Amino acid sequence: MALTEKAFLEIEGTAETIPCMFNPAEFSVSRSNTWSGNSLAGQGVPQLHYQGASSGSMTLQLTFDTTDTGQAVTTYTGKVLALMDVDASLPGTDPQSNNARPPYVIFHWGSLHSFKAVVSSVNLQFTYFSSTGVPLRAKISLTLTQYQESAAFGPQNPTSGTPKPHRVHRVQPGETLDRISAKYYGDSTRWRQIASANGISDPLALRSGSLLSIPRVQK
């Protein structure tokens, strides 16, 4: 019998992941476009003009339970809350201009991989405690807002056809982008495609253990 794959959150700039103790029963993805039209007195419905797309969003509920060990469940929920904290080690940080941000995350579950997204809201509810008041069970409602353009969950242009899903590669010690490109594409010169998909500006700064999204070649 095949083992159930556990969902997890990949965190930008680190090899650390946050495993979901229990896979979500469901999650939702939404997108919206902005249209506008100028209403004129004495006239009917105006023609709308496209103003652009809004970032997609994803909502899911995660459950954490440590009743079997007696360890405080905050050991796990604290890592999720920390995703909203500024990380000064991320690219683009400039202390002089106070330019800093929290990391983006990617939700993985088997062959499903979300768009890069920032955690825009967290609602944490503790639902069970030990006799001494230690929180042992919690539910987290998580809202992720799309960080950049992506083909995750289907094409953003409805006429472009269904994209092939990305694969995920965990970087091994000493690996380079050209070697990873050769492994998946049989062509080491396609490394820029991997760099672009993962927002990598310095191909020599790969971190061992980090996860890379490997786009499939469109034919």
C-alpha positions as CSV (number, residue, x, y, z in Angstrom):
1,M,0.0,0.0,0.0
2,A,1.4,3.4,-1.0
3,L,2.3,5.8,1.7
4,T,0.3,9.0,2.0
5,E,2.3,12.0,0.9
6,K,2.4,14.8,3.5
7,A,1.9,18.4,2.4
8,F,4.4,21.0,3.4
9,L,5.3,24.6,3.1
10,E,8.6,25.5,1.4
11,I,10.2,28.8,2.7
12,E,12.2,31.2,0.6
13,G,15.9,31.5,1.4
14,T,16.1,28.4,3.6
15,A,16.3,24.6,3.2
16,E,13.8,24.4,6.1
17,T,10.2,23.3,5.4
18,I,7.1,23.3,7.6
19,P,5.4,19.9,7.4
20,C,1.7,19.7,7.7
21,M,1.0,17.2,10.5
22,F,-2.4,16.4,8.8
23,N,-3.1,17.0,5.2
24,P,-5.9,19.6,4.6
25,A,-9.3,18.2,3.8
26,E,-9.7,21.0,1.2
27,F,-8.3,24.3,0.1
28,S,-9.5,27.0,-2.2
29,V,-7.9,29.2,-4.8
30,S,-9.3,32.4,-6.2
31,R,-8.4,35.0,-8.8
32,S,-10.0,38.3,-9.9
33,N,-9.6,40.9,-12.6
34,T,-10.4,44.6,-12.4
35,W,-12.8,46.2,-14.9
36,S,-14.2,49.7,-15.0
37,G,-16.6,51.7,-16.9
38,N,-17.7,55.4,-16.8
39,S,-21.4,55.9,-16.1
40,L,-23.0,58.8,-17.9
41,A,-26.3,60.5,-17.0
42,G,-29.1,59.4,-19.3
43,Q,-27.3,56.5,-20.7
44,G,-27.4,52.8,-20.1
45,V,-24.8,50.2,-19.1
46,P,-21.3,51.5,-20.0
47,Q,-18.8,49.4,-21.8
48,L,-16.1,48.0,-19.5
49,H,-12.4,48.4,-19.9
50,Y,-9.9,46.0,-18.5
51,Q,-7.7,47.5,-15.8
52,G,-5.5,44.5,-15.0
53,A,-5.3,41.3,-12.9
54,S,-5.1,41.0,-9.2
55,S,-3.0,38.6,-7.3
56,G,-4.5,35.2,-6.8
57,S,-5.1,33.9,-3.3
58,M,-5.2,30.5,-1.6
59,T,-6.9,29.6,1.7
60,L,-6.4,26.5,3.7
61,Q,-6.8,25.1,7.2
62,L,-4.0,23.2,8.9
63,T,-4.4,21.1,12.1
64,F,-1.5,20.5,14.5
65,D,-1.8,18.0,17.3
66,T,0.8,17.0,19.9
67,T,-1.4,15.1,22.4
68,D,0.7,11.9,21.8
69,T,3.9,13.5,23.0
70,G,2.7,16.2,25.4
71,Q,5.0,18.7,23.7
72,A,3.5,22.2,23.3
73,V,1.9,22.5,19.9
74,T,3.3,26.1,19.7
75,T,6.6,24.4,18.6
76,Y,4.9,23.9,15.2
77,T,2.4,26.8,15.1
78,G,5.1,29.3,16.0
79,K,6.9,28.5,12.7
80,V,3.8,29.3,10.7
81,L,3.3,32.6,12.6
82,A,7.0,33.5,11.9
83,L,6.3,33.4,8.2
84,M,4.8,36.9,8.6
85,D,8.1,38.3,10.2
86,V,10.6,40.3,8.2
87,D,13.7,38.4,7.1
88,A,16.6,40.7,6.6
89,S,18.7,38.0,4.8
90,L,16.4,37.9,1.8
91,P,17.5,39.5,-1.6
92,G,16.6,43.2,-2.0
93,T,16.9,44.0,1.7
94,D,18.3,47.5,2.3
95,P,18.6,48.7,5.9
96,Q,19.3,52.3,4.8
97,S,15.9,52.6,3.1
98,N,14.1,50.2,5.5
99,N,13.4,47.9,2.5
100,A,12.7,44.5,3.9
101,R,10.0,41.9,3.7
102,P,8.9,38.5,5.0
103,P,9.7,35.4,2.8
104,Y,7.4,33.9,0.2
105,V,6.3,30.3,0.5
106,I,5.2,27.5,-1.8
107,F,2.6,24.9,-0.8
108,H,3.5,21.4,-1.9
109,W,1.4,18.3,-1.8
110,G,2.5,15.4,-3.9
111,S,2.6,16.6,-7.6
112,L,0.7,19.8,-6.7
113,H,2.8,22.9,-6.2
114,S,1.2,26.4,-5.5
115,F,2.4,29.7,-6.9
116,K,5.0,31.6,-4.8
117,A,2.9,33.4,-2.2
118,V,3.2,35.6,0.8
119,V,1.3,34.8,4.0
120,S,-1.2,37.6,4.2
121,S,-3.1,36.4,7.2
122,V,-3.0,33.8,9.9
123,N,-5.8,32.9,12.3
124,L,-4.6,30.6,15.1
125,Q,-7.1,28.8,17.4
126,F,-6.0,26.6,20.2
127,T,-8.6,23.8,20.8
128,Y,-7.2,21.5,23.4
129,F,-5.0,21.9,26.5
130,S,-3.3,19.7,29.0
131,S,-4.3,19.8,32.7
132,T,-1.5,22.2,33.3
133,G,-2.6,24.6,30.5
134,V,-0.1,23.5,27.8
135,P,-1.7,23.9,24.3
136,L,-1.7,20.5,22.6
137,R,-4.0,21.0,19.6
138,A,-4.5,23.9,17.3
139,K,-6.1,24.9,14.0
140,I,-4.6,27.5,11.7
141,S,-6.5,29.3,8.9
142,L,-4.0,30.5,6.4
143,T,-4.4,32.9,3.5
144,L,-1.6,33.0,0.9
145,T,-1.5,35.8,-1.6
146,Q,0.3,35.3,-5.0
147,Y,3.7,36.9,-5.0
148,Q,4.4,36.8,-8.8
149,E,3.0,35.5,-12.1
150,S,2.7,31.8,-12.2
151,A,1.0,29.0,-14.1
152,A,0.2,27.0,-10.9
153,F,-3.4,25.7,-10.7
154,G,-3.9,26.3,-14.4
155,P,-3.0,28.9,-17.0
156,Q,-3.6,32.5,-16.3
157,N,-4.4,33.1,-19.9
158,P,-7.4,30.8,-20.7
159,T,-6.5,30.5,-24.3
160,S,-2.9,29.3,-23.7
161,G,-3.8,25.6,-23.0
162,T,-3.1,23.5,-19.9
163,P,0.5,23.8,-18.7
164,K,2.6,20.8,-17.8
165,P,3.2,20.8,-14.0
166,H,6.5,21.7,-12.6
167,R,8.7,19.2,-10.9
168,V,10.6,19.8,-7.7
169,H,14.3,19.2,-7.1
170,R,16.2,19.2,-3.8
171,V,19.7,20.7,-4.3
172,Q,22.5,18.4,-3.3
173,P,25.9,19.5,-2.0
174,G,28.1,20.8,-4.8
175,E,25.3,20.9,-7.4
176,T,25.1,23.7,-9.9
177,L,22.3,25.0,-12.1
178,D,23.9,23.7,-15.3
179,R,24.2,20.2,-13.8
180,I,20.6,20.2,-12.7
181,S,19.6,21.5,-16.1
182,A,21.5,18.7,-17.8
183,K,19.8,16.1,-15.5
184,Y,16.2,17.2,-16.4
185,Y,16.6,18.6,-19.9
186,G,19.6,16.8,-21.2
187,D,21.0,20.2,-22.0
188,S,23.1,22.2,-19.5
189,T,22.5,25.5,-21.3
190,R,18.9,25.6,-20.2
191,W,19.9,26.5,-16.6
192,R,18.4,30.0,-17.1
193,Q,15.0,28.6,-17.4
194,I,15.3,27.1,-13.9
195,A,16.8,30.3,-12.5
196,S,14.0,32.4,-13.9
197,A,11.3,30.0,-12.5
198,N,12.8,30.2,-9.0
199,G,13.8,33.9,-9.0
200,I,17.5,33.1,-8.7
201,S,19.7,36.1,-9.5
202,D,23.0,34.5,-8.5
203,P,23.4,31.0,-10.0
204,L,26.4,30.4,-7.8
205,A,24.5,30.9,-4.6
206,L,22.5,27.7,-4.5
207,R,21.9,26.4,-1.0
208,S,22.2,22.7,-0.4
209,G,18.9,21.2,0.6
210,S,16.8,24.0,-0.9
211,L,13.9,23.1,-3.3
212,L,13.8,24.2,-6.9
213,S,10.8,24.2,-9.2
214,I,11.8,22.6,-12.5
215,P,9.6,23.8,-15.4
216,R,8.7,21.2,-18.0
217,V,9.6,22.0,-21.5
218,Q,6.5,23.0,-23.5
219,K,6.3,21.1,-26.8
